[in-house]
Amino acid sequence: MQKKQLARAALMMFAAALLATGYVAGTRRPASEGAGATGTATSSGNVDPKTGRKVLYWHDPMVPAQHFDKPGKSPFMEMQLEPVYADEGGGSTGIRIDPGLQQNLGIRYATVRRQETSESFDAVGTTQFDESQADVVQSRVTGYIDHLYASAPMQRIRKGAPMASLFVPDWLAPQEEYLSLRRGGMDIGLLEASRARMRALSIPDGVIAALDRTGKVQTHVVLSSPETGVVSELNVRDGAQVTPGQTLAKVAGLSKLWLIVEIPESLALSVQPGMSVDATFSGNPAQHFNGQIREILPGISASSRTLQARLEIDNTALKLTPGMLMRVRVGGQKTVSRLLVPSEAVITTGKRSVVIARNKDGRLQPVTVTVGNDVGNETEVLSGLSDGEQVVASGQFLIDSEASLKSVLPRLEGGAGVSSGASAPASASAAAQTYETTGKVEKVTPQDITFSHQPVPALNWPAMTMSFSKPAPTAFPDVKAGQTVHFVFSQSGDGYQLQKVEHAGGAQ
C-alpha cells in the first residue's frame, strides 16, 4: 500500500512538472509563431466534421490567449482543445461582455451626435478696480496735514466726504494784504489785483468769499473725496508736509468694475473684442453680470498659459468687490457644427484621449480620439469617431486615471482571444460567477490545492486533475490530502481561485 502511494505521488510530481513545462513553453512562444498558427488555421479553411462549421483556431478555455492550428489535447490541462468558429465573430476586434456582467458594471451607452452649437466657451475671470475711473487727491500748495480723515487704505468713502485738513502758511500774507487794502478804502482795481494774486497762489474762491464775508484770514483748507468708492491708495499721514502736485490719495469708484477673463491659449485666436460675456459669482449663481469684451490684453501668461480679455461690468448695486472670482461664459458670434460625446465617456491620460466604442456586433474596443472644446457636459470630438456611433458613457471601469487605463485597455486591445466564441463564457462571464464540483484532494501547499475532480459541465471540463489557488496561505487549514471534498471556485486572472471547500465535517 505504501509503495502504491509513493508511486502515485511520484506520478503526480512528474505530471505537475510536465504541465509546468508545457505552460512555460506555451506562454513564451513568440508572437509571430502564434500569429502564424492562427493564420494557417484561417487560410486552410478547416471545417469541423461534426458541425460542418468553419474553424478559425483551437484553444484551451483556461488559457484563451494561446491559439492552435490543429485539434488535440491541451498542453496546459488534460482536456481537449475547443474550436472557435468563424460565424461566432472570432475574428472581430474588441471584447464581448455578457449582458448580466454589463448590468453589474453599470455600463451605459451614448450615441455620438452632430449638433449646431455656438462658439461659446467657459472661462474664469477676476474683478478689478476700473482704473479709467480712478480719481486722485492732490495738493496744489505747500502745507502740512493738520488732520487726516481717511485713516487707512481700502476704506470706503462717499463723494464730498472730507479726506484731509491742510494748513497752508503761505496763504497768510496775501490775505492780510487784501484785508489791509479793503480797510484803507483802496479803489476796486487794487482789490481785484489782490484777489487775482490770491487765486494765483491756489487759494480757493470759497476761501476768498469767506474772507470778504468775515474779515478773518483762512489758513486751512479741507480736501474732499471726488468720487464714491474706496481709498485705494493713501500716501500721507498726520503732520506730513506736502508739496504742490503731490498725490495724497487715490479714490477708486465701485459703480463700474473691470472683469479680467482668462482665455485658454488654445482659444486665443478665436476671441475678438465685442464678444458677449455672461458672468456669475459662485456665492449667488442666480445673479448675472453682462458685458462685452472691450479689449484683448497683449501677452500670454507664462504660468497659466492664458490670454487676458478685459471688459467693463455694471456694479451700481455695489454687490461686487475687486478680487472676486467669476464664472464666465463667453458667447460666440456664429454657430458651428460639432461632433459631441458625453464628457464622462472620454478617458484622458495626458498622452492621449480614449473612448470605449461599441461595434455593430456589440463588442467593445478602445478608440483613440482627438478632442476639442467642452460644450456644457459634452466634449467635441475632432477625429476618431463618426456620427451615430455608440460609446460607453459610464461604467465602473471608466475611471479618469492613467492607472485604470493601463489596466483596462490591454484587455480590450488584446481581447480577440478573450472574446471569441466559446472563450467568452470562460473569461468575461466566468469572472461574474462561481462553479462547483467534487473531487479528491491530492496535494495541499500554502499557495494552492490540487484536486482530482469530476467534470464541470458549465465550463465543458472533463474529469481531470488540476490545481486551484487559495485566497490566502492560511485558508482551509483542515483540508488534508486524501479527503474527498466538495469545492466552489471562480476565475481569477489567468487561473482559478477557491471560494469554499466542504467535506463531511462542513465548510472550510
C-alpha positions in Angstrom: 0.0 0.0 0.0 2.8 2.4 0.9 4.6 1.6 -2.4 1.4 2.4 -4.3 1.1 5.8 -2.5 4.8 6.6 -3.3 4.2 5.6 -6.9 1.1 7.8 -7.2 3.0 10.7 -5.6 5.9 10.3 -8.0 3.5 10.1 -10.9 1.7 13.3 -9.7 5.0 15.2 -9.3 6.1 14.1 -12.9 2.7 15.2 -14.3 3.0 18.6 -12.5 6.5 19.1 -13.8 5.3 18.2 -17.3 2.4 20.5 -17.0 4.6 23.5 -15.8 7.0 22.9 -18.7 4.2 22.9 -21.2 2.7 26.0 -19.7 6.0 27.9 -19.8 6.7 26.8 -23.4 3.2 27.9 -24.5 3.4 31.2 -22.8 6.9 32.0 -24.1 6.0 31.2 -27.7 6.9 34.1 -29.9 4.1 36.3 -31.1 4.9 35.6 -34.7 4.6 31.9 -34.1 1.2 32.2 -32.5 0.1 34.6 -35.3 1.3 32.1 -37.9 -0.5 29.3 -36.4 -3.8 31.2 -36.4 -3.1 32.4 -39.9 -2.6 28.8 -41.0 -5.9 27.8 -39.5 -7.7 30.7 -41.1 -6.2 30.2 -44.5 -6.5 26.5 -44.7 -10.3 26.7 -44.2 -10.5 24.0 -41.5 -14.0 22.6 -41.1 -15.3 20.8 -38.0 -16.5 17.4 -39.3 -19.1 17.2 -36.6 -20.9 20.5 -37.2 -19.6 21.5 -40.7 -18.7 25.0 -39.5 -15.5 26.7 -40.4 -12.9 26.8 -37.6 -10.7 29.8 -37.1 -8.5 28.1 -34.5 -8.5 25.9 -31.4 -7.7 27.0 -27.9 -7.7 25.9 -24.2 -10.6 27.9 -22.5 -8.3 28.2 -19.4 -5.6 29.9 -21.5 -7.7 31.6 -24.2 -4.9 33.8 -25.5 -3.0 30.9 -26.9 -4.2 29.7 -30.3 -3.6 26.4 -32.1 -4.0 25.4 -35.7 -5.0 21.8 -35.1 -7.2 20.0 -32.6 -5.8 17.8 -29.9 -5.0 17.8 -26.2 -4.2 21.0 -24.4 -0.5 21.2 -23.2 -1.8 23.0 -20.1 -4.6 20.7 -18.9 -5.6 17.1 -19.5 -8.5 18.2 -21.8 -9.3 18.5 -25.5 -8.8 21.9 -27.3 -12.0 23.6 -28.2 -12.7 25.2 -31.6 -13.5 28.8 -32.2 -15.8 29.2 -35.2 -15.8 31.9 -37.8 -19.5 32.5 -37.5 -19.1 33.3 -33.8 -17.2 36.5 -34.7 -13.8 35.2 -33.5 -12.0 37.5 -36.0 -13.7 40.6 -34.7 -11.8 43.1 -32.7 -12.8 44.1 -29.2 -14.4 42.0 -26.5 -17.9 40.8 -25.9 -19.3 41.4 -22.4 -22.1 39.2 -21.1 -25.4 41.3 -20.6 -25.5 40.3 -17.0 -22.0 41.5 -16.4 -22.8 44.8 -18.2 -25.5 45.4 -15.7 -23.2 44.6 -12.8 -20.6 47.0 -14.2 -23.2 49.7 -14.6 -22.4 50.2 -18.3 -24.5 52.9 -20.0 -24.2 53.8 -23.7 -24.5 57.1 -25.5 -24.7 57.9 -29.2 -22.2 60.2 -30.9 -24.2 63.1 -32.4 -23.5 66.2 -34.5 -25.1 69.4 -33.3 -25.0 73.1 -34.3 -23.5 75.0 -31.4 -22.3 78.5 -30.8 -18.6 79.2 -30.5 -19.1 79.9 -26.8 -16.9 78.5 -24.1 -16.5 78.6 -20.3 -13.7 80.5 -18.6 -12.9 82.2 -15.3 -12.5 85.9 -14.5 -11.5 88.2 -11.7 -13.0 91.6 -10.8 -10.6 94.5 -10.6 -10.9 98.3 -10.0 -11.7 100.2 -13.1 -8.5 102.2 -13.4 -10.0 104.5 -16.0 -12.4 105.9 -13.4 -10.0 106.3 -10.5 -9.6 109.9 -9.2 -6.6 111.3 -7.3 -6.5 113.8 -4.5 -3.5 116.2 -4.9 -2.2 119.2 -3.1 -1.7 122.4 -5.2 0.2 124.2 -2.4 2.9 123.7 0.1 1.5 122.8 3.5 1.1 120.4 6.4 -1.5 117.7 7.1 -3.4 119.1 10.1 -5.9 116.3 10.3 -6.3 113.1 8.2 -9.9 111.8 8.0 -9.1 108.8 5.7 -7.0 106.8 8.1 -6.3 103.6 6.1 -6.3 102.2 2.5 -9.3 100.3 1.2 -11.6 102.5 3.4 -15.0 103.2 1.8 -15.8 106.8 1.3 -18.6 108.9 -0.2 -18.4 111.7 -2.7 -17.7 115.0 -1.0 -16.6 113.4 2.3 -13.5 115.1 3.9 -10.2 113.3 3.5 -7.6 115.7 4.9 -7.4 119.2 6.5 -4.4 121.1 5.2 -2.6 124.0 7.0 -1.1 126.4 4.4 1.2 129.1 6.0 1.8 130.8 2.6 -1.8 131.9 2.4 -1.5 134.2 5.5 0.4 137.2 3.8 -1.8 137.7 0.7 -5.0 137.5 2.8 -3.6 140.1 5.3 -2.6 142.3 2.4 -6.1 142.1 0.9 -7.8 143.0 4.2 -5.5 146.0 4.6 -6.3 147.3 1.1 -10.0 146.9 1.8 -9.8 148.7 5.2 -7.8 151.5 3.6 -10.5 152.3 1.1 -8.4 151.5 -1.9 -10.0 151.5 -5.3 -11.6 148.5 -7.0 -8.7 148.0 -9.3 -6.2 147.3 -6.4 -8.7 145.0 -4.7 -9.2 143.0 -7.9 -5.4 142.7 -8.4 -5.1 141.4 -4.8 -7.8 138.8 -5.4 -6.1 137.7 -8.6 -2.8 137.2 -6.7 -4.6 135.0 -4.1 -6.1 132.9 -6.9 -2.6 132.5 -8.4 -1.5 131.1 -5.1 -4.3 128.5 -5.4 -6.5 130.0 -2.7 -10.0 128.6 -3.5 -12.8 131.0 -4.3 -14.7 129.8 -1.3 -11.9 130.9 1.0 -11.8 134.4 -0.7 -15.5 134.7 -0.3 -15.3 133.8 3.3 -12.5 136.4 3.7 -14.9 139.1 2.3 -17.7 137.9 4.5 -16.0 137.5 7.8 -12.9 139.7 7.5 -10.9 136.8 9.0 -7.8 135.1 7.5 -8.3 131.5 6.4 -5.2 129.3 6.7 -6.7 125.8 6.4 -8.4 124.0 3.5 -10.3 120.7 3.6 -9.6 118.3 0.7 -12.7 116.1 0.0 -13.3 112.9 -2.0 -14.1 113.4 -5.7 -16.0 110.1 -6.0 -17.9 107.5 -4.1 -15.7 104.4 -3.7 -12.7 103.1 -1.9 -9.4 104.8 -0.9 -7.2 102.5 -3.0 -4.0 104.5 -2.1 -3.1 106.6 0.9 0.3 108.2 0.7 0.4 110.6 3.7 0.0 110.6 7.5 -0.9 113.3 10.1 1.6 116.1 10.3 3.3 115.3 7.0 4.4 118.1 4.7 3.0 118.1 1.2 4.2 119.9 -1.9 2.4 121.2 -5.0 1.4 118.3 -7.3 1.9 115.6 -4.6 -0.7 112.8 -4.7 -2.2 112.4 -1.2 -4.6 109.6 -2.0 -6.4 107.8 -4.9 -10.1 107.0 -4.9 -11.4 104.1 -7.0 -15.1 104.0 -7.8 -17.2 100.8 -7.4 -20.1 101.7 -9.6 -18.2 100.1 -12.5 -15.6 97.3 -12.4 -13.2 95.6 -14.8 -13.6 91.9 -15.3 -10.4 90.3 -16.5 -11.2 87.0 -18.3 -8.6 84.3 -18.5 -8.8 82.8 -22.1 -7.1 79.4 -22.7 -4.2 79.7 -25.1 -5.9 77.2 -27.5 -8.8 79.7 -27.9 -6.7 82.9 -28.2 -7.2 83.2 -31.9 -11.0 82.9 -31.7 -11.6 85.7 -29.2 -12.4 89.1 -30.5 -13.5 92.4 -29.0 -17.3 92.8 -28.9 -18.0 89.2 -27.9 -20.7 88.9 -25.2 -19.9 87.8 -21.7 -22.2 86.4 -19.0 -20.6 86.2 -15.6 -21.9 84.8 -12.3 -20.5 84.7 -8.8 -20.4 81.4 -7.0 -21.9 83.0 -3.9 -25.0 83.9 -5.9 -25.3 82.0 -9.2 -28.8 83.5 -9.9 -27.3 87.0 -10.2 -25.8 87.6 -13.7 -23.5 90.4 -14.8 -23.3 91.0 -18.5 -20.9 92.9 -20.7 -18.9 92.9 -23.9 -15.1 92.3 -24.3 -13.6 95.7 -24.8 -10.0 94.8 -25.5 -7.6 91.8 -25.6 -4.6 92.4 -23.5 -1.3 91.6 -25.2 0.9 88.7 -23.9 0.3 85.1 -22.7 0.8 84.3 -19.0 3.8 82.0 -18.7 2.4 80.3 -15.6 -1.2 79.7 -16.6 -0.8 79.8 -20.4 -3.8 82.1 -20.8 -4.6 85.3 -22.6 -6.4 88.1 -20.8 -9.5 89.9 -22.1 -10.9 92.9 -20.3 -14.4 94.3 -20.2 -16.5 96.7 -18.1 -19.4 95.4 -16.0 -22.0 97.5 -14.2 -21.9 97.4 -10.4 -24.3 100.1 -9.5 -25.9 98.0 -6.7 -22.4 97.5 -5.2 -22.8 93.7 -4.9 -19.3 93.0 -6.3 -15.9 94.0 -4.9 -12.5 93.7 -6.6 -10.8 90.3 -6.4 -13.9 88.2 -6.7 -13.6 85.0 -8.9 -16.3 84.8 -11.5 -17.6 82.0 -13.7 -17.7 83.4 -17.2 -19.5 82.2 -20.4 -18.1 83.9 -23.5 -20.6 83.8 -26.3 -19.5 83.2 -29.9 -20.7 85.4 -32.8 -21.6 82.4 -35.0 -22.7 78.8 -34.8 -20.6 75.8 -35.9 -21.3 72.1 -36.4 -19.6 69.9 -33.8 -19.4 66.1 -33.2 -20.2 65.6 -29.5 -19.9 62.9 -26.9 -20.6 63.0 -23.1 -17.5 64.3 -21.3 -17.6 61.4 -18.9 -17.0 59.0 -21.8 -13.6 60.4 -22.6 -10.7 58.8 -20.7 -7.7 61.2 -20.7 -4.2 60.1 -19.7 -2.3 63.2 -20.6 -0.7 61.5 -23.6 -3.9 60.6 -25.4 -7.7 60.6 -25.1 -9.6 57.3 -25.5 -13.3 56.3 -25.7 -14.7 52.8 -25.4 -16.7 52.3 -28.6 -19.4 49.7 -29.2 -19.2 47.9 -32.6 -22.2 46.9 -34.6 -21.8 43.3 -33.3 -21.9 44.6 -29.7 -18.2 44.2 -29.0 -16.3 46.9 -27.1 -13.0 48.3 -28.2 -10.9 51.3 -27.3 -10.7 54.1 -29.9 -8.1 57.0 -29.7 -9.8 60.3 -30.4 -8.8 63.9 -30.8 -10.9 66.1 -28.5 -11.7 69.8 -28.9 -13.6 72.2 -26.7 -16.1 71.3 -24.0 -19.7 72.3 -24.7 -21.5 72.1 -21.3 -21.4 68.4 -20.2 -20.3 67.3 -23.6 -16.9 67.3 -25.4 -16.2 67.9 -29.0 -14.5 65.1 -31.0 -12.3 66.2 -33.9 -11.3 62.8 -35.1 -11.6 59.1 -34.3 -15.5 58.8 -34.3 -18.3 59.4 -36.6 -21.9 60.5 -36.2 -24.2 57.7 -34.9 -21.6 55.5 -33.3 -22.2 54.3 -29.8 -19.7 54.8 -26.9 -19.6 53.7 -23.3 -20.8 56.7 -21.3 -20.4 55.3 -17.9 -19.2 52.2 -16.1 -17.2 51.2 -13.1 -14.1 50.7 -15.2 -14.3 54.2 -16.8 -12.2 55.9 -14.3 -10.3 59.0 -15.5 -6.9 57.9 -14.5 -3.9 56.5 -16.3 -3.6 53.6 -13.9 -7.1 52.3 -14.7 -6.5 52.9 -18.4 -3.3 50.8 -18.3 -5.3 48.1 -16.6 -8.4 48.0 -18.8 -7.2 48.8 -22.3 -4.7 46.0 -22.8 -7.5 43.6 -22.1 -9.7 45.3 -24.7 -7.0 45.7 -27.3 -5.8 42.1 -26.9 -9.3 40.8 -26.4 -9.7 38.7 -29.6 -8.8 35.5 -27.8 -10.7 36.5 -24.7 -13.9 37.4 -26.5 -14.1 34.8 -29.3 -16.8 32.2 -29.3 -16.6 29.6 -26.6 -13.9 31.6 -24.7 -16.4 34.3 -23.6 -18.1 32.1 -21.0 -14.7 31.1 -19.8 -13.5 34.6 -19.3 -15.9 37.5 -19.0 -18.8 35.5 -17.8 -16.7 33.4 -15.5 -15.5 36.5 -13.8 -19.0 37.1 -12.7 -20.0 33.6 -11.4 -18.7 30.6 -9.5 -18.5 26.9 -10.3 -18.6 23.8 -8.1 -17.7 20.2 -8.3 -16.5 17.2 -6.2 -13.0 15.8 -6.1 -10.3 14.2 -4.1 -7.5 16.3 -2.5 -4.2 15.2 -4.0 -1.9 17.9 -2.6 -2.0 20.9 -0.3 0.5 23.8 -0.4 0.4 27.3 1.0 -0.4 28.6 -2.5 -2.9 26.1 -3.9 -4.7 22.8 -3.5 -4.6 20.1 -6.2 -7.8 18.1 -6.8 -8.7 15.1 -8.9 -12.2 16.3 -9.6 -15.3 15.3 -11.5 -16.4 17.1 -14.7 -17.6 20.7 -14.6 -20.4 20.9 -17.3 -20.7 24.7 -17.0 -17.1 25.1 -18.3 -17.2 22.0 -20.6 -14.4 20.4 -18.4 -14.0 16.6 -18.3 -12.8 14.9 -15.1 -9.2 15.8 -14.6 -6.5 16.7 -12.1 -5.6 20.4 -11.6 -4.6 22.9 -9.0 -6.7 25.8 -7.7 -5.1 28.8 -5.9 -6.0 29.6 -2.3 -7.2 33.1 -1.4 -4.6 33.2 1.4 -1.8 30.9 2.6 -3.8 30.1 5.8 -7.1 29.4 4.1 -8.8 26.0 4.5 -6.4 24.7 7.3 -8.4 21.5 7.9 -8.2 20.2 4.3 -5.8 17.3 4.0 -4.5 15.2 1.2 -6.7 12.1 0.6 -10.0 13.7 1.6 -13.0 13.8 -0.7 -14.5 17.3 -0.7 -17.0 19.5 -2.5 -15.5 22.8 -3.5 -16.6 26.1 -5.1 -14.2 28.2 -7.3 -14.2 31.2 -9.6 -11.9 32.6 -12.3 -9.1 34.9 -11.0 -6.8 36.4 -13.6 -5.3 33.6 -15.6 -6.3 30.9 -13.2 -9.0 29.8 -10.8 -9.3 30.5 -7.1 -11.1 28.6 -4.4 -14.0 30.2 -2.7 -15.2 27.3 -0.4 -14.2 23.8 0.4 -16.5 21.3 2.2 -16.1 17.8 3.5 -18.0 15.6 5.9 -17.3 18.0 8.7 -18.8 21.1 7.0 -17.5 24.2 5.2 -13.8 25.2 5.5 
